Amino acid sequence: MEQLERLGIRAREAETSLRLLTTEKKNQVLHQAADDLQKNARQILAENEKDMENGRKNGMSAGLLDRLALTEERIRQIALGLRQIAALDDPVGEVIGMKKRPNGLLIGQKRVPLGVVGIIYEARPNVTADAFGLCFKTGNAVILKGGSDAIHSNTAIVDSLRQSLKDCQVNPDALLLITDTSRETTRAFMKLNRYVDVLIPRGGAGLIRSVVENSTIPVIETGTGNCHVYVDETADLSMAADIILNAKTQRVGVCNACESILVHEKVKEQLLPVLGKRLGDKQVEIRGDESVRSLIPEAVPATEEDWGQEYLDYIVSMKTVSSVDEAIAHINRYNTGHSETIVTDSYENAQKFLDLVDAACVYVNASTRFTDGFEFGFGAEIGISTQKLHARGPMGLLALTTTKYIIYGSGQIRS
């Protein structure tokens, strides 16, 4: 489409100019952008309310509405994320080793931007600012394609950020938003490989699958989160209950929320009634196996589909297991490679879990909710990669760079 072609050209031209910016200039822009977001909070919240009202009218779930919602505190946190990115070391330009060959050539690697980054995402307006901050700090131009559910919020945030760029005499096309929310435009964007160097989808399983299957642009796959908490037979059960409540209910509509609970059969009679009561108090529906239902009467029967489900809602699956090995096997069969945790007092079982569970982030005695760029000290994240090439886990600044070889000679020619 001609309009997308023009956006691609503009982004490529902006990316060229970004290579000339000093770290000091980039940090100045990020601080200005953070200040302006807070100054413009009233307008941004007014636009967000339009999206929230449309979401309520369209029957959006409570978890997804929570993802969509902005508040003054959330805008403050978004701004804080930009300031934290400014405080981080700039990876661009770092020389990674330099070795001298027998022929006198000096060969090293230098960290450089990816170029133009495309991001397709659903109703999470905080992604708009996070993506800008991380891409800008690493010298990448970014083209955003948000969903229709958050179009008013995204437009307001982008308008604020682009004005900050202009005020700092930086090409505002370092950040571009595709405002046409049609599926046809989304599909066309996936084919813009002449201008976009990498495409990152953030959203549900359907969106990610569509991008992976249809894009002609290289894709970094950020996965859905069917995250598990396994309570071992040696666990501190009070700690286990607290971790589960936090992982499941602190925010239900996020990819690092707990969606499935595994309980060792030796502690089920002590723990399951407690979990039933505490989860019930939070209005969480439990879908359990027969053993779970015998101790939590209000639980409903789990189906095979439940074991692999990312609910993003006040629903959790629950199953009893006979060993840490059974728990690991279950997790590796049904998980999405995101975040998994074991609650245990056994060093041996903790190490086995860390070694054998196949996921981007594996925890011992902590909530899965910490899988987050902000919590990992990245300031923000571009997404949580569940693939194994280039990047895995929360993607901060380094994940938005690549390397090129730099070679110094003194007239060498190859014989």
Secondary structure, 3 states (H helix, E strand, C coil): CHHHHHHHHHHHHHHHHHCCCCHHHHHHHHHHHHHHHHHCHHHHHHHHHHHHHHHHHCCCCHHHHHHHCCCHHHHHHHHHHHHHHHHCCCCCCCEEEEEECCCCCEEEEEEEECCEEEEEECCCCHHHHHHHHHHHHCCCEEEEECCHHHHHHHHHHHHHHHHHHHHCCCCHHHEEECCCCCHHHHHHHCCCCCCCCEEEEECCHHHHHHHHHHCCCCECCECCCCEEEEECCCCCHHHHHHHHHHHHHCCCCCCCCEEEEEEEHHHHHHHHHHHHHHHHHCCCEEEECHHHHHHCCCCEECCHHHHHCCCCCCEEEEEEECCHHHHHHHHHHHCCCCEEEEECCCHHHHHHHHHHCCCCEEEECCCHHHCCCCCCCCCCCCCEECCCCCCCEECCCHHHEEEEEEEECCCCCCC
